[in-house]
């Protein structure tokens, strides 16, 4: 905790957040980044003093992080759990499941407005790259994919996304900060990938959609076709039952 005087979570993202939410966002970033190591014991009293809040927001934050399997609650505090590579892979598996499902629904919808909204967000991503603002790029990147998820107006899919979002947001933020410093040239490819998303949605082209998923999930390509096929099979089954 000695290095925790500088917050990892962007203050500008916390304008409307409660005290408990602010603490949860910062602790989540510290745990996922490894600044707070697994096995560390977090004391309610120490956290309350550090964040200059009462113990009530600290308890709120610890409960949230425990629900995300980042902590194990103990009397008057918590023990930090390891976020394993397997768990991170599972988070991206769920995200891939969501996006394959959403894409299949979009084929049957008017996608004009969602494509326009995505194009606006993509322009904001390009501006963030120009000014080398990793935090704003991450914010817009998450917003881009959330726009896709929200576009089908599916309450339970959105619920799953919202449960996934806090940890996913932290992983993306940490990754993008590193990329801006170490692989800045790679952002041309990232922008092209997002342009492909928009083109696939605009044209309702399943082949382009699969290609866009391949390029955005380049480390899980072996699962893209299986997931995409399963979504099409499921949808046809539902249509047949109707």
ABEGO torsion letter per residue (X at the ends): XAAAABBABBAAAAAABBAAAAAAAAAAAAAAAGABBBGBBBBAAAAAAAAGBBAAAAAAAAAAAAAAGABBBBBGEBBBBBBBAAAAAAAAAAAAAAAAAAAAAAAABBAAAAAAAAAAAAAAAAAAAAAGBAAAAAAAAAAAAAAAAAAAGBAAAAAAAAAAAAAAAAAAAAAAAAAAAABAAAAAAAAAAAAAAAAAAAAGBAAAAAAAAAAABAAAAAAAAAAAAAAAAAAAAAAAAX
